Amino acid sequence: MRCLYCRQWAGLIRRTCPVCGKVVRIIEQAGGTVGLVGLVDIFIAEGLSREQVDRVLDAQVDDLPTLRDRLTSDLTNVLMRGLGMPGRQSPEDVRRVRRSIQSNGGEGTWRAGDKPPEPS
């Protein structure tokens, strides 16, 4: 069977390879409870490369939101609750926003160091 995330051979019964399974396990255990820096530290401590983590975070499994969408929604909700606001961002909401930005060619976004777009 092929891995759901990287499409490499996972085994006869396994649905994920050991590397992708490790990334998923880390996200499930620590995803919304530690910040991004904490997650990066955990990935480094486990010997995972950025490419391995990105591959799993961005993998489209069926028609579900990606793990990056889920992680973004968890972190957003924790931040909003910490500021005293209701955190109601779902992974589907994040996916909808991401797809909207992608379909508009990334309009409304800019890179660090660039000047923000002028309001029309």
Helices and strands as residue ranges (DSSP letters): H 18-30, H 36-45, H 50-57, H 67-82, H 91-103
